[in-house]
Amino acid sequence: MQKVNCPTCNAQIGDSKYTSIYFSKLSNKEYKLYYCLNCGTKFWYPMKIIREVYEDDAITSYLMWHLDIKDELTKIRVLPFLKKFPLRKGKLLDIGCGNGEFLEHAKKLGFKIWGIDLDRKSIEVAKKRGLENLYPLFLEEFINIAKEKKLKFDVITFFAVFEHQDNPKKFIKQVKELLKEGGWIAGCVPNGERKVAKIQHKLYDWDYPPHHFTWWSRDALKIFFKMNGFKINIYDDEYFTTEDLVVLIESWLLGGISKLARRMLRRGIVKKGVSQEVRFANLSTQDLEKLNIKDLERLDILSRKKHIIKFLAIIRSVIFGPLAIFLKPYFNSTGKSLYFQGYLKV
């Protein structure tokens, strides 16, 4: 019988011991979900990063970055770091820096900043912010540059990045190679034990391969970092607002108003080409609600379309708001994400 090795502890798992199967339209491949009894990691197999997934606009977060529109990921990154991280100076490398919003905050705090991301489009947006030391590279490629420049970092951050890695052991080994002795790391991953995981998995594909390859629990994270020489603290982080739950519940029960919104968008966009129209149509209802009139004008979306969508969102809140308020304590009994920070033991 063929064996599959756990990507974090290398334990062997029988090929037939998978718990679920997922077929990805992004990669046109089938993936199997495994659970490692030795370390508690859940992972999808086969594991292979596809760069084009991040440069495509099929996933809303990357589309927002490419259009230089702020999204919720930056808030997830900045707030726990500002509240909990003990350092405010030194050399900081942000792996998966996206459009550079977190690096802007880190620079204001007093850090000397570097950033890498395999998404070349996002790096170009980050450079337009006036940020320097940005590289559209994989981590192993950047290591060669760091060696040439004799760079070692006091802090390395990787927010919403670790779950994307197709070789976590190799990734953390490379992180250690770039850290100074006693250097710090910080990051976050989706909480694999969040109460809404099953609902989200039925509705969305962002937590599946080839986007995410690993699903992490608090215990699995502790085991992994301890095995690799880090002293780590882990915190439940990012909780649902009532508005978040209204959208989630309505989408779960009725399928969401995003399909209607996208049809309206397609009719409201000044057609400059099919590819641009498809990009804008990928913005969800929630994303549209965040845009201001200037954004809409820049994207050539008629502002009246947004007002209609907002009206539908108000109706949605009236209908599903009471249920969201009732369920909020249950859904927020665990955080949506796990924030971790710690240092490399010497």
C-alpha positions as a LaTeX table, in Angstrom:
\begin{tabular}{lrrr}
\hline
Residue & $x$ (\AA) & $y$ (\AA) & $z$ (\AA) \\
\hline
Met1 & 0.00 & 0.00 & 0.00 \\
Gln2 & 1.30 & 3.47 & $-0.92$ \\
Lys3 & 2.21 & 5.74 & 1.97 \\
Val4 & 1.63 & 9.46 & 2.34 \\
Asn5 & 4.00 & 11.33 & 4.67 \\
Cys6 & 2.72 & 14.05 & 7.01 \\
Pro7 & 4.25 & 17.35 & 5.81 \\
Thr8 & 4.94 & 18.54 & 9.37 \\
Cys9 & 6.19 & 15.51 & 11.34 \\
Asn10 & 6.93 & 13.06 & 8.49 \\
Ala11 & 4.75 & 10.28 & 9.99 \\
Gln12 & 3.54 & 7.77 & 7.41 \\
Ile13 & $-0.17$ & 7.57 & 6.66 \\
Gly14 & $-1.80$ & 4.97 & 4.45 \\
Asp15 & $-2.97$ & 6.33 & 1.10 \\
Ser16 & $-6.47$ & 4.98 & 1.77 \\
Lys17 & $-6.73$ & 6.77 & 5.15 \\
Tyr18 & $-8.00$ & 10.04 & 3.70 \\
Thr19 & $-11.13$ & 11.56 & 5.24 \\
Ser20 & $-12.41$ & 13.68 & 2.34 \\
Ile21 & $-11.96$ & 14.36 & $-1.37$ \\
Tyr22 & $-12.06$ & 17.76 & $-3.07$ \\
Phe23 & $-11.87$ & 18.59 & $-6.78$ \\
Ser24 & $-10.48$ & 22.04 & $-7.58$ \\
Lys25 & $-11.61$ & 23.98 & $-10.62$ \\
Leu26 & $-8.59$ & 26.26 & $-10.20$ \\
Ser27 & $-6.07$ & 23.47 & $-10.78$ \\
Asn28 & $-8.37$ & 20.88 & $-12.38$ \\
Lys29 & $-7.06$ & 18.33 & $-9.87$ \\
Glu30 & $-8.40$ & 16.03 & $-7.16$ \\
Tyr31 & $-7.07$ & 16.37 & $-3.60$ \\
Lys32 & $-7.43$ & 14.09 & $-0.58$ \\
Leu33 & $-7.61$ & 15.29 & 3.03 \\
Tyr34 & $-5.54$ & 13.42 & 5.63 \\
Tyr35 & $-5.34$ & 13.67 & 9.40 \\
Cys36 & $-2.04$ & 12.89 & 11.15 \\
Leu37 & $-2.62$ & 11.10 & 14.46 \\
Asn38 & 0.97 & 11.83 & 15.49 \\
Cys39 & 0.91 & 15.66 & 15.39 \\
Gly40 & $-2.73$ & 16.55 & 14.70 \\
Thr41 & $-2.12$ & 18.27 & 11.34 \\
Lys42 & $-4.80$ & 18.09 & 8.67 \\
Phe43 & $-3.40$ & 18.36 & 5.16 \\
Trp44 & $-4.43$ & 17.98 & 1.54 \\
Tyr45 & $-2.49$ & 15.80 & $-0.89$ \\
Pro46 & $-0.95$ & 16.30 & $-3.40$ \\
Met47 & 0.69 & 19.53 & $-2.22$ \\
Lys48 & 2.04 & 21.87 & $-4.89$ \\
Ile49 & 1.88 & 25.67 & $-4.93$ \\
Ile50 & 0.59 & 27.14 & $-8.18$ \\
Arg51 & 1.79 & 30.72 & $-8.59$ \\
Glu52 & $-0.93$ & 31.63 & $-11.07$ \\
Val53 & $-3.61$ & 31.10 & $-8.41$ \\
Tyr54 & $-2.35$ & 34.22 & $-6.62$ \\
Glu55 & $-1.97$ & 36.36 & $-9.71$ \\
Asp56 & $-5.39$ & 35.42 & $-11.03$ \\
Asp57 & $-8.36$ & 37.51 & $-9.93$ \\
Ala58 & $-10.64$ & 34.59 & $-9.13$ \\
Ile59 & $-10.04$ & 34.99 & $-5.38$ \\
Thr60 & $-11.48$ & 38.24 & $-4.05$ \\
Ser61 & $-8.65$ & 39.15 & $-1.65$ \\
Tyr62 & $-6.08$ & 39.17 & $-4.43$ \\
Leu63 & $-8.40$ & 41.09 & $-6.74$ \\
Met64 & $-8.80$ & 43.72 & $-4.01$ \\
Trp65 & $-5.02$ & 43.95 & $-3.62$ \\
His66 & $-4.48$ & 44.22 & $-7.37$ \\
Leu67 & $-7.03$ & 47.05 & $-7.50$ \\
Asp68 & $-5.38$ & 48.65 & $-4.43$ \\
Ile69 & $-8.57$ & 48.49 & $-2.37$ \\
Lys70 & $-8.24$ & 47.90 & 1.37 \\
Asp71 & $-9.70$ & 44.65 & 2.68 \\
Glu72 & $-10.16$ & 42.91 & 6.01 \\
Leu73 & $-6.92$ & 40.91 & 5.84 \\
Thr74 & $-4.89$ & 43.96 & 6.78 \\
Lys75 & $-6.95$ & 44.48 & 9.94 \\
Ile76 & $-6.37$ & 40.84 & 10.85 \\
Arg77 & $-2.63$ & 41.40 & 10.50 \\
Val78 & $-2.19$ & 44.76 & 12.14 \\
Leu79 & $-4.34$ & 44.68 & 15.28 \\
Pro80 & $-2.94$ & 41.63 & 17.13 \\
Phe81 & 0.60 & 42.62 & 16.15 \\
Leu82 & 0.10 & 46.13 & 17.54 \\
Lys83 & $-1.46$ & 44.82 & 20.75 \\
Lys84 & 0.81 & 41.90 & 21.56 \\
Phe85 & 4.16 & 42.07 & 19.79 \\
Pro86 & 6.98 & 43.12 & 22.18 \\
Leu87 & 9.42 & 44.66 & 19.66 \\
Arg88 & 9.19 & 48.02 & 17.91 \\
Lys89 & 12.50 & 48.17 & 16.05 \\
Gly90 & 14.91 & 46.06 & 14.05 \\
Lys91 & 14.90 & 44.46 & 10.61 \\
Leu92 & 11.54 & 42.93 & 9.68 \\
Leu93 & 10.77 & 40.64 & 6.76 \\
Asp94 & 7.11 & 40.11 & 5.84 \\
Ile95 & 6.60 & 36.92 & 3.83 \\
Gly96 & 3.48 & 37.20 & 1.69 \\
Cys97 & 3.44 & 40.99 & 2.00 \\
Gly98 & 0.65 & 41.44 & $-0.56$ \\
Asn99 & $-0.03$ & 45.08 & $-1.39$ \\
Gly100 & 2.22 & 46.34 & 1.42 \\
Glu101 & $-0.38$ & 47.65 & 3.86 \\
Phe102 & 1.07 & 45.78 & 6.83 \\
Leu103 & 4.59 & 46.90 & 5.93 \\
Glu104 & 3.42 & 50.52 & 6.00 \\
His105 & 2.30 & 50.03 & 9.60 \\
Ala106 & 5.51 & 48.20 & 10.52 \\
Lys107 & 7.58 & 51.03 & 9.09 \\
Lys108 & 5.65 & 53.60 & 11.15 \\
Leu109 & 6.33 & 51.52 & 14.27 \\
Gly110 & 10.06 & 51.87 & 13.64 \\
Phe111 & 11.03 & 48.68 & 11.80 \\
Lys112 & 13.36 & 48.57 & 8.81 \\
Ile113 & 11.22 & 46.65 & 6.37 \\
Trp114 & 11.60 & 44.03 & 3.64 \\
Gly115 & 8.80 & 42.17 & 1.88 \\
Ile116 & 8.40 & 39.25 & $-0.50$ \\
Asp117 & 5.39 & 37.81 & $-2.29$ \\
Leu118 & 5.04 & 35.37 & $-5.15$ \\
Asp119 & 2.17 & 37.52 & $-6.47$ \\
Arg120 & 3.94 & 39.95 & $-8.81$ \\
Lys121 & 0.82 & 42.10 & $-9.29$ \\
Ser122 & 0.55 & 42.80 & $-5.55$ \\
Ile123 & 4.25 & 43.67 & $-5.34$ \\
Glu124 & 3.78 & 46.29 & $-8.05$ \\
Val125 & 0.93 & 47.85 & $-6.05$ \\
Ala126 & 3.11 & 47.84 & $-2.92$ \\
Lys127 & 5.92 & 49.61 & $-4.76$ \\
Lys128 & 3.51 & 52.37 & $-5.76$ \\
Arg129 & 3.11 & 53.09 & $-2.04$ \\
Gly130 & 6.74 & 54.16 & $-1.99$ \\
Leu131 & 7.91 & 51.05 & $-0.13$ \\
Glu132 & 11.37 & 49.68 & $-0.82$ \\
Asn133 & 13.09 & 46.31 & $-0.46$ \\
Leu134 & 10.21 & 44.43 & $-2.10$ \\
Tyr135 & 10.76 & 41.25 & $-4.11$ \\
Pro136 & 8.33 & 39.18 & $-6.25$ \\
Leu137 & 10.02 & 35.92 & $-5.26$ \\
Phe138 & 9.52 & 32.61 & $-3.54$ \\
Leu139 & 11.18 & 32.39 & $-0.13$ \\
Glu140 & 13.95 & 30.08 & $-1.32$ \\
Glu141 & 14.80 & 32.56 & $-4.09$ \\
Phe142 & 14.97 & 35.46 & $-1.63$ \\
Ile143 & 17.37 & 33.52 & 0.60 \\
Asn144 & 20.04 & 33.79 & $-2.10$ \\
Ile145 & 19.64 & 37.58 & $-2.15$ \\
Ala146 & 19.77 & 37.72 & 1.64 \\
Lys147 & 23.01 & 35.73 & 1.65 \\
Glu148 & 24.58 & 38.08 & $-0.88$ \\
Lys149 & 23.55 & 41.11 & 1.17 \\
Lys150 & 24.40 & 39.34 & 4.46 \\
Leu151 & 20.89 & 40.02 & 5.74 \\
Lys152 & 19.59 & 38.55 & 8.98 \\
Phe153 & 16.27 & 39.60 & 10.45 \\
Asp154 & 15.12 & 40.41 & 13.97 \\
Val155 & 11.51 & 39.66 & 13.04 \\
Ile156 & 9.91 & 37.57 & 10.30 \\
Thr157 & 6.15 & 37.74 & 9.85 \\
Phe158 & 3.91 & 35.51 & 7.76 \\
Phe159 & 0.25 & 36.40 & 8.15 \\
Ala160 & $-2.28$ & 34.14 & 6.40 \\
Val161 & 0.67 & 32.48 & 4.65 \\
Phe162 & 1.58 & 29.33 & 6.55 \\
Glu163 & $-1.55$ & 27.43 & 5.47 \\
His164 & $-0.55$ & 28.02 & 1.83 \\
Gln165 & 2.78 & 26.22 & 2.12 \\
Asp166 & 3.18 & 22.92 & 0.29 \\
Asn167 & 6.20 & 22.03 & 2.46 \\
Pro168 & 5.81 & 23.48 & 5.99 \\
Lys169 & 9.02 & 21.86 & 7.29 \\
Lys170 & 11.08 & 23.37 & 4.48 \\
Phe171 & 9.36 & 26.73 & 4.94 \\
Ile172 & 10.14 & 27.01 & 8.66 \\
Lys173 & 13.73 & 25.81 & 8.06 \\
Gln174 & 14.19 & 28.67 & 5.59 \\
Val175 & 12.64 & 31.13 & 8.06 \\
Lys176 & 15.17 & 30.00 & 10.68 \\
Glu177 & 17.96 & 30.46 & 8.15 \\
Leu178 & 17.02 & 34.14 & 7.81 \\
Leu179 & 16.47 & 34.84 & 11.52 \\
Lys180 & 19.06 & 36.19 & 13.92 \\
Glu181 & 19.74 & 34.14 & 17.04 \\
Gly182 & 16.75 & 34.56 & 19.31 \\
Gly183 & 14.83 & 36.21 & 16.47 \\
Trp184 & 11.05 & 36.56 & 16.58 \\
Ile185 & 8.24 & 35.39 & 14.32 \\
Ala186 & 4.56 & 36.36 & 14.14 \\
Gly187 & 1.69 & 35.25 & 11.96 \\
Cys188 & $-1.79$ & 33.84 & 11.76 \\
Val189 & $-3.67$ & 30.93 & 10.21 \\
Pro190 & $-7.38$ & 30.15 & 9.88 \\
Asn191 & $-8.56$ & 28.34 & 13.01 \\
Gly192 & $-9.23$ & 24.78 & 11.86 \\
Glu193 & $-11.51$ & 24.33 & 14.88 \\
Arg194 & $-13.64$ & 27.45 & 14.30 \\
Lys195 & $-17.36$ & 26.80 & 14.75 \\
Val196 & $-18.25$ & 27.95 & 11.24 \\
Ala197 & $-15.69$ & 25.82 & 9.39 \\
Lys198 & $-18.20$ & 23.30 & 8.03 \\
Ile199 & $-20.56$ & 26.04 & 6.87 \\
Gln200 & $-17.78$ & 27.99 & 5.18 \\
His201 & $-16.44$ & 24.87 & 3.48 \\
Lys202 & $-19.86$ & 24.27 & 1.93 \\
Leu203 & $-20.15$ & 27.85 & 0.71 \\
Tyr204 & $-16.63$ & 28.89 & $-0.30$ \\
Asp205 & $-13.50$ & 27.35 & $-1.80$ \\
Trp206 & $-10.82$ & 29.66 & $-0.34$ \\
Asp207 & $-9.87$ & 27.14 & 2.39 \\
Tyr208 & $-9.20$ & 24.36 & $-0.11$ \\
Pro209 & $-6.20$ & 23.49 & $-2.32$ \\
Pro210 & $-4.43$ & 24.70 & $-4.33$ \\
His211 & $-5.03$ & 27.79 & $-2.17$ \\
His212 & $-4.77$ & 26.28 & 1.33 \\
Phe213 & $-2.99$ & 22.95 & 1.87 \\
Thr214 & $-3.12$ & 22.65 & 5.67 \\
Trp215 & $-5.83$ & 23.09 & 8.33 \\
Trp216 & $-4.37$ & 23.99 & 11.72 \\
Ser217 & $-5.61$ & 23.53 & 15.27 \\
Arg218 & $-4.03$ & 25.23 & 18.27 \\
Asp219 & $-2.46$ & 21.95 & 19.43 \\
Ala220 & $-1.07$ & 21.11 & 16.00 \\
Leu221 & 0.56 & 24.55 & 15.77 \\
Lys222 & 2.12 & 24.15 & 19.23 \\
Ile223 & 3.56 & 20.76 & 18.32 \\
Phe224 & 4.95 & 21.99 & 15.01 \\
Phe225 & 6.71 & 25.07 & 16.37 \\
Lys226 & 8.06 & 23.19 & 19.39 \\
Met227 & 9.49 & 20.51 & 17.09 \\
Asn228 & 11.25 & 23.26 & 15.14 \\
Gly229 & 12.82 & 25.09 & 18.09 \\
Phe230 & 10.39 & 27.96 & 18.73 \\
Lys231 & 8.86 & 29.17 & 21.97 \\
Ile232 & 5.39 & 30.24 & 20.81 \\
Asn233 & 2.26 & 31.79 & 22.27 \\
Ile234 & $-1.01$ & 31.23 & 20.39 \\
Tyr235 & $-4.16$ & 33.32 & 20.73 \\
Asp236 & $-7.70$ & 33.01 & 19.39 \\
Asp237 & $-8.14$ & 36.01 & 17.15 \\
Glu238 & $-10.63$ & 37.77 & 14.86 \\
Tyr239 & $-14.25$ & 37.32 & 15.81 \\
Phe240 & $-17.47$ & 37.59 & 13.84 \\
Thr241 & $-19.42$ & 40.82 & 13.85 \\
Thr242 & $-23.20$ & 40.63 & 13.63 \\
Glu243 & $-22.93$ & 41.83 & 10.03 \\
Asp244 & $-20.49$ & 39.00 & 9.20 \\
Leu245 & $-22.92$ & 36.44 & 10.59 \\
Val246 & $-25.89$ & 37.96 & 8.77 \\
Val247 & $-24.07$ & 37.46 & 5.46 \\
Leu248 & $-22.91$ & 33.95 & 6.40 \\
Ile249 & $-26.34$ & 32.77 & 7.58 \\
Glu250 & $-28.18$ & 34.23 & 4.61 \\
Ser251 & $-25.68$ & 32.69 & 2.19 \\
Trp252 & $-25.97$ & 29.35 & 3.98 \\
Leu253 & $-29.78$ & 29.30 & 3.96 \\
Leu254 & $-30.63$ & 31.10 & 0.70 \\
Gly255 & $-27.45$ & 31.10 & $-1.37$ \\
Gly256 & $-26.63$ & 34.79 & $-0.92$ \\
Ile257 & $-27.48$ & 37.92 & $-2.90$ \\
Ser258 & $-24.01$ & 38.00 & $-4.45$ \\
Lys259 & $-25.22$ & 36.29 & $-7.64$ \\
Leu260 & $-27.79$ & 39.02 & $-8.13$ \\
Ala261 & $-25.18$ & 41.66 & $-7.34$ \\
Arg262 & $-22.80$ & 40.25 & $-9.91$ \\
Arg263 & $-25.48$ & 40.23 & $-12.60$ \\
Met264 & $-26.17$ & 43.87 & $-11.80$ \\
Leu265 & $-22.47$ & 44.62 & $-11.95$ \\
Arg266 & $-22.09$ & 43.10 & $-15.38$ \\
Arg267 & $-24.80$ & 45.39 & $-16.65$ \\
Gly268 & $-23.38$ & 48.43 & $-14.85$ \\
Ile269 & $-19.76$ & 48.25 & $-15.94$ \\
Val270 & $-18.50$ & 50.40 & $-18.76$ \\
Lys271 & $-17.18$ & 47.67 & $-21.02$ \\
Lys272 & $-13.49$ & 48.15 & $-21.63$ \\
Gly273 & $-12.87$ & 44.51 & $-22.39$ \\
Val274 & $-14.15$ & 41.13 & $-21.36$ \\
Ser275 & $-11.28$ & 40.39 & $-18.97$ \\
Gln276 & $-11.83$ & 43.61 & $-17.00$ \\
Glu277 & $-15.57$ & 42.96 & $-16.80$ \\
Val278 & $-14.99$ & 39.47 & $-15.38$ \\
Arg279 & $-12.54$ & 40.84 & $-12.79$ \\
Phe280 & $-15.01$ & 43.35 & $-11.44$ \\
Ala281 & $-17.86$ & 40.85 & $-11.51$ \\
Asn282 & $-15.87$ & 38.69 & $-9.09$ \\
Leu283 & $-16.31$ & 41.26 & $-6.33$ \\
Ser284 & $-18.82$ & 39.92 & $-3.83$ \\
Thr285 & $-21.70$ & 41.81 & $-2.25$ \\
Gln286 & $-19.71$ & 42.34 & 0.94 \\
Asp287 & $-16.80$ & 43.77 & $-1.03$ \\
Leu288 & $-19.08$ & 46.15 & $-2.91$ \\
Glu289 & $-20.53$ & 47.44 & 0.33 \\
Lys290 & $-17.04$ & 48.51 & 1.41 \\
Leu291 & $-16.30$ & 50.53 & $-1.72$ \\
Asn292 & $-16.74$ & 54.27 & $-1.73$ \\
Ile293 & $-17.97$ & 56.38 & $-4.64$ \\
Lys294 & $-14.41$ & 57.19 & $-5.77$ \\
Asp295 & $-13.58$ & 53.49 & $-5.93$ \\
Leu296 & $-16.71$ & 52.85 & $-7.94$ \\
Glu297 & $-15.91$ & 55.66 & $-10.36$ \\
Arg298 & $-12.34$ & 54.41 & $-10.71$ \\
Leu299 & $-13.63$ & 50.92 & $-11.46$ \\
Asp300 & $-16.25$ & 52.33 & $-13.85$ \\
Ile301 & $-19.11$ & 50.84 & $-11.84$ \\
Leu302 & $-22.25$ & 52.96 & $-11.79$ \\
Ser303 & $-22.79$ & 54.23 & $-8.25$ \\
Arg304 & $-26.54$ & 53.62 & $-8.39$ \\
Lys305 & $-25.80$ & 49.91 & $-8.63$ \\
Lys306 & $-24.09$ & 50.09 & $-5.27$ \\
His307 & $-27.07$ & 51.84 & $-3.72$ \\
Ile308 & $-29.39$ & 49.05 & $-4.89$ \\
Ile309 & $-27.04$ & 46.45 & $-3.47$ \\
Lys310 & $-26.89$ & 48.32 & $-0.16$ \\
Phe311 & $-30.70$ & 48.38 & $-0.07$ \\
Leu312 & $-30.74$ & 44.60 & $-0.50$ \\
Ala313 & $-28.15$ & 44.32 & 2.28 \\
Ile314 & $-30.41$ & 46.31 & 4.63 \\
Ile315 & $-33.31$ & 43.94 & 3.93 \\
Arg316 & $-30.98$ & 41.01 & 4.58 \\
Ser317 & $-29.96$ & 42.50 & 7.94 \\
Val318 & $-33.56$ & 43.04 & 9.01 \\
Ile319 & $-34.51$ & 39.45 & 8.21 \\
Phe320 & $-31.45$ & 37.63 & 9.52 \\
Gly321 & $-30.13$ & 40.08 & 12.12 \\
Pro322 & $-32.02$ & 38.59 & 15.12 \\
Leu323 & $-30.80$ & 35.06 & 14.31 \\
Ala324 & $-27.22$ & 36.35 & 13.90 \\
Ile325 & $-27.35$ & 38.06 & 17.31 \\
Phe326 & $-28.69$ & 34.86 & 18.92 \\
Leu327 & $-25.95$ & 32.67 & 17.37 \\
Lys328 & $-23.09$ & 35.12 & 17.81 \\
Pro329 & $-21.91$ & 33.86 & 21.26 \\
Tyr330 & $-21.73$ & 30.29 & 19.94 \\
Phe331 & $-19.87$ & 31.14 & 16.73 \\
Asn332 & $-17.45$ & 33.40 & 18.63 \\
Ser333 & $-16.64$ & 30.84 & 21.31 \\
Thr334 & $-13.56$ & 30.19 & 19.15 \\
Gly335 & $-11.70$ & 32.73 & 17.03 \\
Lys336 & $-11.86$ & 32.67 & 13.25 \\
Ser337 & $-8.07$ & 32.68 & 13.18 \\
Leu338 & $-5.14$ & 31.76 & 15.39 \\
Tyr339 & $-2.53$ & 34.48 & 15.93 \\
Phe340 & 0.91 & 33.26 & 17.01 \\
Gln341 & 4.13 & 34.96 & 18.02 \\
Gly342 & 7.34 & 33.80 & 19.63 \\
Tyr343 & 11.07 & 33.49 & 19.32 \\
Leu344 & 13.68 & 31.01 & 18.19 \\
Lys345 & 15.22 & 29.33 & 21.23 \\
Val346 & 19.04 & 29.41 & 21.36 \\
\hline
\end{tabular}
